[in-house]
Amino acid sequence: MTDERDDDRHEFSAGQGVDADYEEFTLDPEELDADPNTVDPVDSRVLTDILDRRNVGSDAVDVDRLVDVGLSYMGINRFEEATETFERAAQFAEEDSLDAQEAWVNKGAAHAELEEFDEAIGAYQEALRIDDDSEHAATAETNLAYALWEFGRHEQALEHAERAVETDPRFAEAWYNRGFLLVERGLAEDAVTCFDNAIRLGYRSAGVLEEKARALEEAGEHEQAEEVADRADEIRREAEGQMVEEQTGQGGQAGQGAMGPGGRGGTGGHPGTGGRDEMGGQSDAGGRGDDETPERELQGEGPEGF
């Protein structure tokens, strides 16, 4: 029996057609550029990152605004989100550009806030791989010295503190770090010179004066060490008084700690875990009796943009 529908069939073109692998007509997904031997199949972020780079063009992303988002996360202490945001900024920035370098420096600062110093070291090293003589290089070197110190690699920390000074001789925090590490090596007189340079360049926090007093003491300059230590105590008392006034002026509500100064591409302080001194390092003000020894801390730079 003949099917009547056969008679009504539309006669399609019997032309030459296209090749079976014609790209515009294929429904098969493109092969993703990822090695299955090195990628954890349960890591969903790998696929997301690959698709981001494929489906979103770099020219469609405002890297500066993305960095600003990361800085906003830093400002509200959401450091994990900040690390992810800075990593995205580095991915979308032009390869090996200053924007990419800036994003890596900021990513390292966010990791340092989480005390993830291994990751911070890697981020700073990547920033320096891009350019070890740019406007961000001294900050990266200083940050790297800080992270290496916290990670227990003190000899390498001094090497990068030296490089920071060589890269930017007017970088006050770099001179402070160099002096701090020289004291650890027993080179007290050289350390005093470093602290004097830091102070001359505008770094006049109590912490710097305390380190200078310590270096002077070890160098045998006991009278001068005492004078410097007294000045450090005076600065701390002034800072504590100012903090009380600010809190009183807000109706008894605790005010927000000030972030370190500096614009993007400049010098921002490494925000500490307690109160913050004028350069953003961890402050000992508040909750410490006058008879207690201040906690010593190497300076790290904060994200470039605060």
C-alpha positions in Angstrom: 0.0 0.0 0.0 1.3 3.3 -1.0 1.5 6.1 1.6 -0.3 9.1 0.3 2.0 11.4 2.2 4.8 10.4 -0.1 3.2 12.2 -2.9 3.0 15.5 -1.0 6.6 15.5 0.2 8.5 18.7 -0.5 11.3 18.3 -3.0 14.5 19.7 -1.3 17.5 20.9 -3.1 19.8 18.2 -4.3 22.7 20.6 -4.5 26.3 19.9 -3.6 25.8 21.0 0.1 28.6 21.8 2.6 31.3 19.8 4.1 30.4 17.8 7.2 32.9 19.8 9.3 31.5 23.2 8.3 32.2 25.3 11.4 29.2 27.6 11.4 26.8 24.6 11.3 28.4 22.3 13.8 26.6 21.8 17.1 29.6 20.1 18.8 31.3 22.3 21.4 34.8 23.5 20.8 37.6 21.6 22.5 38.5 23.3 25.7 42.1 24.1 26.1 42.7 22.3 29.4 44.8 19.3 30.2 42.6 16.7 32.0 45.8 15.3 33.6 46.4 18.6 35.4 42.9 19.9 36.1 40.8 18.5 38.9 37.5 17.4 37.2 35.5 18.5 40.3 37.0 22.0 40.2 34.1 23.9 38.5 36.0 27.2 38.6 38.4 25.9 35.9 35.6 25.5 33.4 34.2 28.9 34.4 37.5 30.7 33.9 38.0 29.1 30.5 34.5 30.1 29.4 35.0 33.6 30.8 38.1 34.2 28.7 36.3 32.7 25.6 32.9 34.3 25.8 33.9 37.7 27.2 36.4 39.7 25.2 39.0 41.6 27.1 37.9 44.8 25.4 34.4 44.3 27.0 35.8 44.4 30.5 36.9 47.6 32.3 39.9 46.4 34.2 40.2 49.6 36.3 36.6 49.2 37.5 37.2 45.5 38.3 40.2 46.5 40.4 38.1 49.1 42.1 35.6 46.4 43.1 38.5 44.4 44.6 39.6 47.4 46.6 36.0 47.9 47.8 36.1 44.3 49.0 39.3 45.0 50.8 37.7 48.1 52.4 35.0 45.9 54.1 37.4 43.1 55.0 36.1 40.6 52.4 39.5 39.4 51.4 38.6 36.1 49.8 36.3 37.9 47.3 39.1 40.5 46.8 41.6 37.8 45.8 39.1 36.4 43.2 38.3 39.9 41.9 42.0 40.8 41.4 42.7 37.5 39.8 39.9 38.2 37.3 41.3 41.7 36.7 44.7 40.2 35.9 43.1 37.7 33.5 41.2 40.3 31.5 44.1 42.9 31.5 46.3 43.0 28.5 49.0 40.4 28.9 52.1 41.6 30.9 50.7 45.1 31.1 50.9 47.5 34.0 47.2 46.9 34.7 47.9 43.2 35.1 50.9 43.9 37.3 48.8 46.2 39.5 46.1 43.5 39.8 48.8 40.9 40.9 50.2 43.2 43.5 46.7 43.8 45.0 46.0 40.1 44.9 49.1 39.5 47.0 48.0 42.1 49.5 44.6 40.4 49.8 46.2 37.0 50.4 48.5 38.6 53.0 45.4 39.9 54.9 44.3 36.3 55.0 47.8 35.2 56.2 48.1 33.1 53.0 51.7 34.2 52.6 52.6 31.4 50.2 49.9 32.7 47.8 50.9 36.3 48.4 54.5 35.4 47.6 53.4 33.9 44.3 51.3 36.9 43.4 54.1 39.4 44.0 56.6 37.2 42.1 54.2 37.2 39.1 54.0 41.0 39.3 57.7 41.3 39.3 58.0 38.8 36.4 55.9 41.2 34.3 58.2 44.2 35.0 60.8 44.6 37.8 61.4 48.3 37.1 57.9 49.8 36.7 56.0 52.2 38.9 54.6 49.2 40.8 57.9 47.3 41.2 59.0 48.9 44.4 55.7 48.2 46.0 55.8 44.6 44.8 59.4 44.2 46.2 58.4 45.6 49.5 55.3 43.4 49.7 57.4 40.4 48.8 59.9 41.2 51.5 57.1 41.4 54.0 55.5 38.1 52.9 58.8 36.3 52.9 59.5 37.5 56.4 56.1 36.3 57.6 56.7 33.0 55.8 60.0 32.5 57.7 62.3 33.1 54.7 64.2 35.9 56.3 67.3 35.9 54.1 65.3 36.2 51.0 63.2 39.0 52.6 66.3 41.1 53.1 67.3 40.6 49.4 63.9 42.0 48.3 64.0 44.8 50.8 67.3 45.8 49.2 65.8 45.6 45.7 62.9 47.8 46.8 65.3 50.5 47.9 67.3 50.2 44.7 64.2 50.4 42.6 62.8 53.5 44.4 65.2 55.3 46.8 62.4 57.6 47.9 60.2 54.7 49.1 60.0 55.3 52.9 58.6 51.9 53.8 61.3 50.1 51.8 64.0 51.9 53.9 62.1 50.9 57.1 62.0 47.2 56.0 65.7 47.3 55.1 66.5 48.7 58.5 64.3 46.2 60.3 66.0 43.3 58.6 69.5 44.7 59.2 68.9 44.9 62.9 68.0 41.2 62.7 71.4 40.6 61.2 73.2 42.6 63.9 74.0 45.5 61.6 72.7 48.2 63.9 74.6 51.2 62.6 73.5 50.6 59.0 69.9 50.0 60.3 69.9 53.5 62.0 70.8 55.1 58.7 67.9 53.3 57.0 65.4 54.4 59.7 66.7 58.0 59.4 66.1 57.8 55.6 62.5 56.5 56.2 61.8 59.3 58.7 63.3 61.9 56.3 61.0 60.6 53.6 57.9 61.2 55.8 57.6 57.9 57.7 57.3 59.2 61.2 55.1 56.6 63.0 55.8 55.4 66.5 56.8 52.0 65.1 59.7 53.5 63.1 61.0 55.4 66.1 60.8 52.3 68.3 62.9 50.3 65.8 65.4 53.2 65.5 65.7 53.2 69.3 66.3 49.5 69.3 69.0 49.8 66.7 70.6 52.7 68.6 70.6 50.6 71.8 72.3 47.7 70.0 74.8 50.2 68.5 75.7 51.4 72.1 74.0 54.8 71.7 72.0 54.4 74.9 71.3 58.1 75.6 70.1 58.8 72.1 68.1 55.6 72.1 66.2 56.7 75.2 65.4 60.1 73.6 64.0 58.4 70.5 62.0 55.9 72.6 60.4 58.7 74.6 59.4 60.4 71.3 57.8 57.2 70.1 55.8 56.9 73.4 54.7 60.5 72.9 53.4 59.8 69.4 51.5 56.7 70.6 49.8 58.7 73.4 48.8 61.4 70.9 47.4 58.7 68.6 45.4 57.1 71.4 44.1 60.5 72.5 43.0 61.3 68.9 41.3 57.9 68.7 39.3 58.6 71.9 38.3 62.0 70.6 37.0 60.5 67.3 35.0 57.9 69.2 33.5 60.5 71.5 32.6 62.7 68.6 30.6 59.8 67.1 28.4 59.5 70.2 30.4 56.7 71.7 30.4 54.5 68.6 33.7 53.1 67.5 35.0 54.8 64.4 36.5 53.0 61.4 40.3 52.6 61.3 41.8 54.7 58.7 43.3 52.9 55.7 46.9 53.6 54.6 47.4 56.6 52.3 48.3 56.5 48.7 46.6 56.5 45.3 46.8 53.7 42.8 50.4 53.3 41.7 51.5 55.0 44.9 52.1 53.6 48.3 49.3 52.2 50.4 49.9 50.8 53.8 49.5 47.1 54.7 46.3 47.1 56.8 47.0 45.3 60.1 44.8 43.1 62.2 44.4 45.6 65.0 44.3 49.4 65.1 46.2 51.0 62.3 49.0 53.5 62.5 49.4 56.3 60.0 51.2 54.1 57.5 48.8 51.2 57.8 51.0 48.8 59.7 49.7 46.9 62.6 49.4 49.3 65.5 50.0 48.5 69.2 47.8 51.4 70.4 44.8 50.4 72.4 44.7 47.6 75.0 48.5 47.7 75.7 49.9 48.9 79.0 52.8 51.3 79.0 55.0 48.7 80.5 54.5 46.2 77.8 56.9 45.7 74.9 55.3 46.7 71.5 54.9 44.0 69.0 57.5 44.3 66.2 56.4 43.9 62.7 57.9 44.3 59.3 56.0 46.6 57.0 54.1 45.3 54.0 52.4 47.5 51.5 48.6 47.4 51.1 46.6 47.3 47.9 47.5 50.0 45.4 44.4 52.1 45.3 43.7 52.8 49.0 
